[in-house]
Amino acid sequence: MWSSFGDYELPVMHLAPWDEKLAVREGALHVCGEGCAQKLQSQFMGNVLENRGRRSSG
């Protein structure tokens, strides 16, 4: 799992099956199962919403 910026300058979360080359890339997070993936997705969305709120109020 990793995040990046998509075509519209918006953060995007990526989830992929295990791959040795992807696993060693900077920013890659190892996800042990559905529970871990859901937790990281929740954190990701929380960060997106928090940063969106900062931009609109600043």
PDB file of N, H, CA, C and O in Angstrom:
ATOM      1  N   MET A   1       0.864  -1.162   0.000  1.00  0.00           N
ATOM      2  CA  MET A   1       0.000   0.000   0.000  1.00  0.00           C
ATOM      3  C   MET A   1       0.913   1.228   0.000  1.00  0.00           C
ATOM      4  O   MET A   1       1.917   1.274   0.711  1.00  0.00           O
ATOM      5  N   TRP A   2       0.544   2.217  -0.810  1.00  0.00           N
ATOM      6  H   TRP A   2      -0.272   2.179  -1.387  1.00  0.00           H
ATOM      7  CA  TRP A   2       1.286   3.476  -0.845  1.00  0.00           C
ATOM      8  C   TRP A   2       0.346   4.558  -1.342  1.00  0.00           C
ATOM      9  O   TRP A   2      -0.733   4.276  -1.863  1.00  0.00           O
ATOM     10  N   SER A   3       0.769   5.790  -1.175  1.00  0.00           N
ATOM     11  H   SER A   3       1.646   6.020  -0.752  1.00  0.00           H
ATOM     12  CA  SER A   3      -0.044   6.902  -1.654  1.00  0.00           C
ATOM     13  C   SER A   3       0.770   7.760  -2.608  1.00  0.00           C
ATOM     14  O   SER A   3       2.000   7.753  -2.576  1.00  0.00           O
ATOM     15  N   SER A   4       0.075   8.490  -3.448  1.00  0.00           N
ATOM     16  H   SER A   4      -0.925   8.496  -3.474  1.00  0.00           H
ATOM     17  CA  SER A   4       0.704   9.392  -4.405  1.00  0.00           C
ATOM     18  C   SER A   4      -0.318  10.466  -4.761  1.00  0.00           C
ATOM     19  O   SER A   4      -1.413  10.501  -4.200  1.00  0.00           O
ATOM     20  N   PHE A   5       0.043  11.333  -5.688  1.00  0.00           N
ATOM     21  H   PHE A   5       0.933  11.304  -6.144  1.00  0.00           H
ATOM     22  CA  PHE A   5      -0.895  12.331  -6.184  1.00  0.00           C
ATOM     23  C   PHE A   5      -1.348  11.922  -7.570  1.00  0.00           C
ATOM     24  O   PHE A   5      -0.527  11.571  -8.417  1.00  0.00           O
ATOM     25  N   GLY A   6      -2.637  11.962  -7.806  1.00  0.00           N
ATOM     26  H   GLY A   6      -3.304  12.247  -7.118  1.00  0.00           H
ATOM     27  CA  GLY A   6      -3.224  11.523  -9.067  1.00  0.00           C
ATOM     28  C   GLY A   6      -3.258  12.612 -10.114  1.00  0.00           C
ATOM     29  O   GLY A   6      -2.627  13.660  -9.977  1.00  0.00           O
ATOM     30  N   ASP A   7      -4.004  12.341 -11.154  1.00  0.00           N
ATOM     31  H   ASP A   7      -4.516  11.490 -11.266  1.00  0.00           H
ATOM     32  CA  ASP A   7      -4.095  13.236 -12.308  1.00  0.00           C
ATOM     33  C   ASP A   7      -4.622  14.623 -11.968  1.00  0.00           C
ATOM     34  O   ASP A   7      -4.283  15.596 -12.642  1.00  0.00           O
ATOM     35  N   TYR A   8      -5.438  14.725 -10.941  1.00  0.00           N
ATOM     36  H   TYR A   8      -5.714  13.935 -10.394  1.00  0.00           H
ATOM     37  CA  TYR A   8      -6.070  15.996 -10.608  1.00  0.00           C
ATOM     38  C   TYR A   8      -5.456  16.642  -9.374  1.00  0.00           C
ATOM     39  O   TYR A   8      -6.108  17.422  -8.681  1.00  0.00           O
ATOM     40  N   GLU A   9      -4.177  16.308  -9.102  1.00  0.00           N
ATOM     41  H   GLU A   9      -3.647  15.674  -9.665  1.00  0.00           H
ATOM     42  CA  GLU A   9      -3.473  16.868  -7.943  1.00  0.00           C
ATOM     43  C   GLU A   9      -4.162  16.500  -6.639  1.00  0.00           C
ATOM     44  O   GLU A   9      -4.131  17.274  -5.682  1.00  0.00           O
ATOM     45  N   LEU A  10      -4.784  15.329  -6.590  1.00  0.00           N
ATOM     46  H   LEU A  10      -4.809  14.700  -7.367  1.00  0.00           H
ATOM     47  CA  LEU A  10      -5.443  14.830  -5.392  1.00  0.00           C
ATOM     48  C   LEU A  10      -4.711  13.594  -4.893  1.00  0.00           C
ATOM     49  O   LEU A  10      -4.190  12.824  -5.700  1.00  0.00           O
ATOM     50  N   PRO A  11      -4.660  13.388  -3.584  1.00  0.00           N
ATOM     51  CA  PRO A  11      -3.998  12.201  -3.060  1.00  0.00           C
ATOM     52  C   PRO A  11      -4.755  10.932  -3.453  1.00  0.00           C
ATOM     53  O   PRO A  11      -5.986  10.895  -3.459  1.00  0.00           O
ATOM     54  N   VAL A  12      -3.985   9.900  -3.777  1.00  0.00           N
ATOM     55  H   VAL A  12      -2.986   9.930  -3.772  1.00  0.00           H
ATOM     56  CA  VAL A  12      -4.532   8.614  -4.192  1.00  0.00           C
ATOM     57  C   VAL A  12      -3.875   7.519  -3.359  1.00  0.00           C
ATOM     58  O   VAL A  12      -2.662   7.531  -3.148  1.00  0.00           O
ATOM     59  N   MET A  13      -4.684   6.576  -2.890  1.00  0.00           N
ATOM     60  H   MET A  13      -5.669   6.566  -3.061  1.00  0.00           H
ATOM     61  CA  MET A  13      -4.158   5.444  -2.143  1.00  0.00           C
ATOM     62  C   MET A  13      -4.140   4.236  -3.077  1.00  0.00           C
ATOM     63  O   MET A  13      -5.122   3.956  -3.765  1.00  0.00           O
ATOM     64  N   HIS A  14      -3.008   3.521  -3.095  1.00  0.00           N
ATOM     65  H   HIS A  14      -2.210   3.748  -2.537  1.00  0.00           H
ATOM     66  CA  HIS A  14      -2.851   2.347  -3.945  1.00  0.00           C
ATOM     67  C   HIS A  14      -2.737   1.106  -3.064  1.00  0.00           C
ATOM     68  O   HIS A  14      -2.064   1.125  -2.034  1.00  0.00           O
ATOM     69  N   LEU A  15      -3.390   0.048  -3.471  1.00  0.00           N
ATOM     70  H   LEU A  15      -3.937   0.033  -4.308  1.00  0.00           H
ATOM     71  CA  LEU A  15      -3.316  -1.234  -2.782  1.00  0.00           C
ATOM     72  C   LEU A  15      -3.038  -2.287  -3.841  1.00  0.00           C
ATOM     73  O   LEU A  15      -3.770  -2.393  -4.825  1.00  0.00           O
ATOM     74  N   ALA A  16      -1.980  -3.065  -3.642  1.00  0.00           N
ATOM     75  H   ALA A  16      -1.385  -2.978  -2.842  1.00  0.00           H
ATOM     76  CA  ALA A  16      -1.588  -4.062  -4.632  1.00  0.00           C
ATOM     77  C   ALA A  16      -1.241  -5.375  -3.937  1.00  0.00           C
ATOM     78  O   ALA A  16      -0.879  -5.379  -2.761  1.00  0.00           O
ATOM     79  N   PRO A  17      -1.349  -6.488  -4.660  1.00  0.00           N
ATOM     80  CA  PRO A  17      -0.916  -7.759  -4.087  1.00  0.00           C
ATOM     81  C   PRO A  17       0.590  -7.712  -3.815  1.00  0.00           C
ATOM     82  O   PRO A  17       1.305  -6.879  -4.373  1.00  0.00           O
ATOM     83  N   TRP A  18       1.054  -8.602  -2.963  1.00  0.00           N
ATOM     84  H   TRP A  18       0.474  -9.278  -2.509  1.00  0.00           H
ATOM     85  CA  TRP A  18       2.472  -8.616  -2.588  1.00  0.00           C
ATOM     86  C   TRP A  18       3.349  -8.722  -3.814  1.00  0.00           C
ATOM     87  O   TRP A  18       3.110  -9.550  -4.694  1.00  0.00           O
ATOM     88  N   ASP A  19       4.373  -7.874  -3.867  1.00  0.00           N
ATOM     89  H   ASP A  19       4.567  -7.202  -3.152  1.00  0.00           H
ATOM     90  CA  ASP A  19       5.348  -7.875  -4.941  1.00  0.00           C
ATOM     91  C   ASP A  19       6.664  -7.396  -4.350  1.00  0.00           C
ATOM     92  O   ASP A  19       6.713  -6.317  -3.760  1.00  0.00           O
ATOM     93  N   GLU A  20       7.719  -8.166  -4.493  1.00  0.00           N
ATOM     94  H   GLU A  20       7.679  -9.042  -4.972  1.00  0.00           H
ATOM     95  CA  GLU A  20       9.029  -7.816  -3.906  1.00  0.00           C
ATOM     96  C   GLU A  20       9.514  -6.432  -4.352  1.00  0.00           C
ATOM     97  O   GLU A  20      10.033  -5.668  -3.538  1.00  0.00           O
ATOM     98  N   LYS A  21       9.352  -6.109  -5.620  1.00  0.00           N
ATOM     99  H   LYS A  21       8.930  -6.730  -6.282  1.00  0.00           H
ATOM    100  CA  LYS A  21       9.840  -4.818  -6.130  1.00  0.00           C
ATOM    101  C   LYS A  21       9.057  -3.659  -5.528  1.00  0.00           C
ATOM    102  O   LYS A  21       9.637  -2.630  -5.183  1.00  0.00           O
ATOM    103  N   LEU A  22       7.740  -3.822  -5.402  1.00  0.00           N
ATOM    104  H   LEU A  22       7.269  -4.658  -5.682  1.00  0.00           H
ATOM    105  CA  LEU A  22       6.934  -2.761  -4.794  1.00  0.00           C
ATOM    106  C   LEU A  22       7.206  -2.636  -3.299  1.00  0.00           C
ATOM    107  O   LEU A  22       7.200  -1.535  -2.749  1.00  0.00           O
ATOM    108  N   ALA A  23       7.444  -3.770  -2.649  1.00  0.00           N
ATOM    109  H   ALA A  23       7.448  -4.664  -3.096  1.00  0.00           H
ATOM    110  CA  ALA A  23       7.601  -3.791  -1.193  1.00  0.00           C
ATOM    111  C   ALA A  23       8.800  -2.988  -0.706  1.00  0.00           C
ATOM    112  O   ALA A  23       8.787  -2.491   0.420  1.00  0.00           O
ATOM    113  N   VAL A  24       9.825  -2.852  -1.523  1.00  0.00           N
ATOM    114  H   VAL A  24       9.835  -3.256  -2.438  1.00  0.00           H
ATOM    115  CA  VAL A  24      11.037  -2.152  -1.080  1.00  0.00           C
ATOM    116  C   VAL A  24      11.069  -0.690  -1.522  1.00  0.00           C
ATOM    117  O   VAL A  24      12.020   0.031  -1.219  1.00  0.00           O
ATOM    118  N   ARG A  25      10.037  -0.254  -2.233  1.00  0.00           N
ATOM    119  H   ARG A  25       9.265  -0.840  -2.479  1.00  0.00           H
ATOM    120  CA  ARG A  25       9.988   1.148  -2.660  1.00  0.00           C
ATOM    121  C   ARG A  25       9.751   2.066  -1.470  1.00  0.00           C
ATOM    122  O   ARG A  25       9.055   1.706  -0.520  1.00  0.00           O
ATOM    123  N   GLU A  26      10.333   3.243  -1.534  1.00  0.00           N
ATOM    124  H   GLU A  26      10.898   3.535  -2.305  1.00  0.00           H
ATOM    125  CA  GLU A  26      10.148   4.229  -0.474  1.00  0.00           C
ATOM    126  C   GLU A  26       8.667   4.583  -0.359  1.00  0.00           C
ATOM    127  O   GLU A  26       7.999   4.844  -1.360  1.00  0.00           O
ATOM    128  N   GLY A  27       8.171   4.588   0.862  1.00  0.00           N
ATOM    129  H   GLY A  27       8.713   4.377   1.675  1.00  0.00           H
ATOM    130  CA  GLY A  27       6.791   4.938   1.109  1.00  0.00           C
ATOM    131  C   GLY A  27       5.833   3.762   1.105  1.00  0.00           C
ATOM    132  O   GLY A  27       4.661   3.918   1.450  1.00  0.00           O
ATOM    133  N   ALA A  28       6.318   2.570   0.713  1.00  0.00           N
ATOM    134  H   ALA A  28       7.270   2.443   0.433  1.00  0.00           H
ATOM    135  CA  ALA A  28       5.446   1.390   0.693  1.00  0.00           C
ATOM    136  C   ALA A  28       5.175   0.920   2.120  1.00  0.00           C
ATOM    137  O   ALA A  28       6.083   0.860   2.949  1.00  0.00           O
ATOM    138  N   LEU A  29       3.921   0.590   2.395  1.00  0.00           N
ATOM    139  H   LEU A  29       3.182   0.639   1.722  1.00  0.00           H
ATOM    140  CA  LEU A  29       3.533   0.064   3.697  1.00  0.00           C
ATOM    141  C   LEU A  29       3.100  -1.374   3.518  1.00  0.00           C
ATOM    142  O   LEU A  29       2.336  -1.687   2.605  1.00  0.00           O
ATOM    143  N   HIS A  30       3.583  -2.251   4.384  1.00  0.00           N
ATOM    144  H   HIS A  30       4.203  -1.996   5.125  1.00  0.00           H
ATOM    145  CA  HIS A  30       3.206  -3.653   4.319  1.00  0.00           C
ATOM    146  C   HIS A  30       1.883  -3.818   5.057  1.00  0.00           C
ATOM    147  O   HIS A  30       1.746  -3.387   6.202  1.00  0.00           O
ATOM    148  N   VAL A  31       0.925  -4.434   4.407  1.00  0.00           N
ATOM    149  H   VAL A  31       1.036  -4.784   3.477  1.00  0.00           H
ATOM    150  CA  VAL A  31      -0.407  -4.625   4.974  1.00  0.00           C
ATOM    151  C   VAL A  31      -0.600  -6.124   5.198  1.00  0.00           C
ATOM    152  O   VAL A  31      -0.500  -6.919   4.264  1.00  0.00           O
ATOM    153  N   CYS A  32      -0.877  -6.497   6.445  1.00  0.00           N
ATOM    154  H   CYS A  32      -0.958  -5.850   7.204  1.00  0.00           H
ATOM    155  CA  CYS A  32      -0.941  -7.922   6.793  1.00  0.00           C
ATOM    156  C   CYS A  32      -2.287  -8.560   6.480  1.00  0.00           C
ATOM    157  O   CYS A  32      -2.387  -9.787   6.475  1.00  0.00           O
ATOM    158  N   GLY A  33      -3.317  -7.779   6.221  1.00  0.00           N
ATOM    159  H   GLY A  33      -3.237  -6.782   6.226  1.00  0.00           H
ATOM    160  CA  GLY A  33      -4.632  -8.340   5.923  1.00  0.00           C
ATOM    161  C   GLY A  33      -5.676  -7.248   5.810  1.00  0.00           C
ATOM    162  O   GLY A  33      -5.358  -6.059   5.765  1.00  0.00           O
ATOM    163  N   GLU A  34      -6.935  -7.677   5.763  1.00  0.00           N
ATOM    164  H   GLU A  34      -7.193  -8.643   5.799  1.00  0.00           H
ATOM    165  CA  GLU A  34      -8.033  -6.724   5.595  1.00  0.00           C
ATOM    166  C   GLU A  34      -8.110  -5.702   6.718  1.00  0.00           C
ATOM    167  O   GLU A  34      -8.336  -4.518   6.470  1.00  0.00           O
ATOM    168  N   GLY A  35      -7.924  -6.154   7.950  1.00  0.00           N
ATOM    169  H   GLY A  35      -7.741  -7.116   8.152  1.00  0.00           H
ATOM    170  CA  GLY A  35      -8.006  -5.239   9.090  1.00  0.00           C
ATOM    171  C   GLY A  35      -6.964  -4.140   9.008  1.00  0.00           C
ATOM    172  O   GLY A  35      -7.267  -2.971   9.246  1.00  0.00           O
ATOM    173  N   CYS A  36      -5.738  -4.513   8.672  1.00  0.00           N
ATOM    174  H   CYS A  36      -5.492  -5.462   8.479  1.00  0.00           H
ATOM    175  CA  CYS A  36      -4.665  -3.514   8.539  1.00  0.00           C
ATOM    176  C   CYS A  36      -4.951  -2.565   7.375  1.00  0.00           C
ATOM    177  O   CYS A  36      -4.734  -1.358   7.484  1.00  0.00           O
ATOM    178  N   ALA A  37      -5.443  -3.119   6.254  1.00  0.00           N
ATOM    179  H   ALA A  37      -5.619  -4.099   6.166  1.00  0.00           H
ATOM    180  CA  ALA A  37      -5.752  -2.280   5.092  1.00  0.00           C
ATOM    181  C   ALA A  37      -6.849  -1.278   5.429  1.00  0.00           C
ATOM    182  O   ALA A  37      -6.761  -0.111   5.046  1.00  0.00           O
ATOM    183  N   GLN A  38      -7.872  -1.720   6.138  1.00  0.00           N
ATOM    184  H   GLN A  38      -7.943  -2.668   6.449  1.00  0.00           H
ATOM    185  CA  GLN A  38      -8.963  -0.822   6.513  1.00  0.00           C
ATOM    186  C   GLN A  38      -8.485   0.265   7.462  1.00  0.00           C
ATOM    187  O   GLN A  38      -8.899   1.419   7.351  1.00  0.00           O
ATOM    188  N   LYS A  39      -7.614  -0.103   8.394  1.00  0.00           N
ATOM    189  H   LYS A  39      -7.278  -1.040   8.484  1.00  0.00           H
ATOM    190  CA  LYS A  39      -7.081   0.890   9.336  1.00  0.00           C
ATOM    191  C   LYS A  39      -6.270   1.952   8.587  1.00  0.00           C
ATOM    192  O   LYS A  39      -6.425   3.147   8.840  1.00  0.00           O
ATOM    193  N   LEU A  40      -5.412   1.517   7.673  1.00  0.00           N
ATOM    194  H   LEU A  40      -5.286   0.546   7.467  1.00  0.00           H
ATOM    195  CA  LEU A  40      -4.609   2.475   6.914  1.00  0.00           C
ATOM    196  C   LEU A  40      -5.469   3.322   5.989  1.00  0.00           C
ATOM    197  O   LEU A  40      -5.180   4.502   5.794  1.00  0.00           O
ATOM    198  N   GLN A  41      -6.521   2.743   5.415  1.00  0.00           N
ATOM    199  H   GLN A  41      -6.756   1.784   5.574  1.00  0.00           H
ATOM    200  CA  GLN A  41      -7.434   3.513   4.582  1.00  0.00           C
ATOM    201  C   GLN A  41      -8.130   4.592   5.404  1.00  0.00           C
ATOM    202  O   GLN A  41      -8.285   5.725   4.947  1.00  0.00           O
ATOM    203  N   SER A  42      -8.544   4.242   6.606  1.00  0.00           N
ATOM    204  H   SER A  42      -8.418   3.322   6.977  1.00  0.00           H
ATOM    205  CA  SER A  42      -9.195   5.202   7.485  1.00  0.00           C
ATOM    206  C   SER A  42      -8.245   6.347   7.846  1.00  0.00           C
ATOM    207  O   SER A  42      -8.640   7.513   7.840  1.00  0.00           O
ATOM    208  N   GLN A  43      -6.997   6.010   8.158  1.00  0.00           N
ATOM    209  H   GLN A  43      -6.676   5.064   8.163  1.00  0.00           H
ATOM    210  CA  GLN A  43      -6.002   7.042   8.468  1.00  0.00           C
ATOM    211  C   GLN A  43      -5.754   7.936   7.262  1.00  0.00           C
ATOM    212  O   GLN A  43      -5.661   9.156   7.395  1.00  0.00           O
ATOM    213  N   PHE A  44      -5.647   7.327   6.085  1.00  0.00           N
ATOM    214  H   PHE A  44      -5.723   6.335   5.977  1.00  0.00           H
ATOM    215  CA  PHE A  44      -5.427   8.073   4.853  1.00  0.00           C
ATOM    216  C   PHE A  44      -6.556   9.071   4.620  1.00  0.00           C
ATOM    217  O   PHE A  44      -6.308  10.248   4.360  1.00  0.00           O
ATOM    218  N   MET A  45      -7.811   8.592   4.715  1.00  0.00           N
ATOM    219  H   MET A  45      -8.013   7.635   4.926  1.00  0.00           H
ATOM    220  CA  MET A  45      -8.954   9.467   4.482  1.00  0.00           C
ATOM    221  C   MET A  45      -9.041  10.557   5.547  1.00  0.00           C
ATOM    222  O   MET A  45      -9.411  11.690   5.239  1.00  0.00           O
ATOM    223  N   GLY A  46      -8.708  10.231   6.794  1.00  0.00           N
ATOM    224  H   GLY A  46      -8.408   9.310   7.044  1.00  0.00           H
ATOM    225  CA  GLY A  46      -8.683  11.234   7.848  1.00  0.00           C
ATOM    226  C   GLY A  46      -7.676  12.329   7.553  1.00  0.00           C
ATOM    227  O   GLY A  46      -7.956  13.510   7.757  1.00  0.00           O
ATOM    228  N   ASN A  47      -6.504  11.939   7.072  1.00  0.00           N
ATOM    229  H   ASN A  47      -6.276  10.980   6.906  1.00  0.00           H
ATOM    230  CA  ASN A  47      -5.478  12.921   6.708  1.00  0.00           C
ATOM    231  C   ASN A  47      -5.918  13.783   5.539  1.00  0.00           C
ATOM    232  O   ASN A  47      -5.682  14.991   5.530  1.00  0.00           O
ATOM    233  N   VAL A  48      -6.562  13.164   4.545  1.00  0.00           N
ATOM    234  H   VAL A  48      -6.753  12.183   4.552  1.00  0.00           H
ATOM    235  CA  VAL A  48      -7.051  13.919   3.386  1.00  0.00           C
ATOM    236  C   VAL A  48      -8.064  14.968   3.840  1.00  0.00           C
ATOM    237  O   VAL A  48      -7.970  16.134   3.455  1.00  0.00           O
ATOM    238  N   LEU A  49      -9.023  14.557   4.651  1.00  0.00           N
ATOM    239  H   LEU A  49      -9.100  13.610   4.964  1.00  0.00           H
ATOM    240  CA  LEU A  49     -10.052  15.490   5.108  1.00  0.00           C
ATOM    241  C   LEU A  49      -9.470  16.590   5.992  1.00  0.00           C
ATOM    242  O   LEU A  49      -9.876  17.748   5.895  1.00  0.00           O
ATOM    243  N   GLU A  50      -8.521  16.229   6.852  1.00  0.00           N
ATOM    244  H   GLU A  50      -8.191  15.288   6.930  1.00  0.00           H
ATOM    245  CA  GLU A  50      -7.886  17.225   7.717  1.00  0.00           C
ATOM    246  C   GLU A  50      -7.130  18.256   6.893  1.00  0.00           C
ATOM    247  O   GLU A  50      -7.238  19.455   7.152  1.00  0.00           O
ATOM    248  N   ASN A  51      -6.367  17.804   5.902  1.00  0.00           N
ATOM    249  H   ASN A  51      -6.280  16.831   5.691  1.00  0.00           H
ATOM    250  CA  ASN A  51      -5.602  18.726   5.070  1.00  0.00           C
ATOM    251  C   ASN A  51      -6.517  19.563   4.193  1.00  0.00           C
ATOM    252  O   ASN A  51      -6.220  20.730   3.934  1.00  0.00           O
ATOM    253  N   ARG A  52      -7.613  18.999   3.734  1.00  0.00           N
ATOM    254  H   ARG A  52      -7.854  18.052   3.945  1.00  0.00           H
ATOM    255  CA  ARG A  52      -8.577  19.747   2.916  1.00  0.00           C
ATOM    256  C   ARG A  52      -9.184  20.870   3.748  1.00  0.00           C
ATOM    257  O   ARG A  52      -9.377  21.980   3.251  1.00  0.00           O
ATOM    258  N   GLY A  53      -9.483  20.585   5.009  1.00  0.00           N
ATOM    259  H   GLY A  53      -9.326  19.683   5.412  1.00  0.00           H
ATOM    260  CA  GLY A  53     -10.031  21.593   5.901  1.00  0.00           C
ATOM    261  C   GLY A  53      -9.041  22.722   6.169  1.00  0.00           C
ATOM    262  O   GLY A  53      -9.427  23.887   6.259  1.00  0.00           O
ATOM    263  N   ARG A  54      -7.771  22.373   6.295  1.00  0.00           N
ATOM    264  H   ARG A  54      -7.456  21.427   6.223  1.00  0.00           H
ATOM    265  CA  ARG A  54      -6.734  23.382   6.510  1.00  0.00           C
ATOM    266  C   ARG A  54      -6.607  24.311   5.314  1.00  0.00           C
ATOM    267  O   ARG A  54      -6.471  25.524   5.476  1.00  0.00           O
ATOM    268  N   ARG A  55      -6.651  23.746   4.120  1.00  0.00           N
ATOM    269  H   ARG A  55      -6.761  22.761   3.988  1.00  0.00           H
ATOM    270  CA  ARG A  55      -6.499  24.566   2.914  1.00  0.00           C
ATOM    271  C   ARG A  55      -7.655  25.532   2.744  1.00  0.00           C
ATOM    272  O   ARG A  55      -7.453  26.672   2.326  1.00  0.00           O
ATOM    273  N   SER A  56      -8.874  25.089   3.065  1.00  0.00           N
ATOM    274  H   SER A  56      -9.038  24.163   3.405  1.00  0.00           H
ATOM    275  CA  SER A  56     -10.031  25.947   2.865  1.00  0.00           C
ATOM    276  C   SER A  56     -10.159  27.023   3.941  1.00  0.00           C
ATOM    277  O   SER A  56     -10.800  28.050   3.715  1.00  0.00           O
ATOM    278  N   SER A  57      -9.548  26.792   5.124  1.00  0.00           N
ATOM    279  H   SER A  57      -9.027  25.958   5.307  1.00  0.00           H
ATOM    280  CA  SER A  57      -9.649  27.791   6.191  1.00  0.00           C
ATOM    281  C   SER A  57      -8.423  28.687   6.261  1.00  0.00           C
ATOM    282  O   SER A  57      -8.410  29.657   7.018  1.00  0.00           O
ATOM    283  N   GLY A  58      -7.392  28.377   5.482  1.00  0.00           N
ATOM    284  H   GLY A  58      -7.402  27.589   4.866  1.00  0.00           H
ATOM    285  CA  GLY A  58      -6.144  29.143   5.570  1.00  0.00           C
ATOM    286  C   GLY A  58      -5.986  30.130   4.555  1.00  0.00           C
ATOM    287  O   GLY A  58      -4.976  30.833   4.530  1.00  0.00           O
TER     288      GLY A  58
END
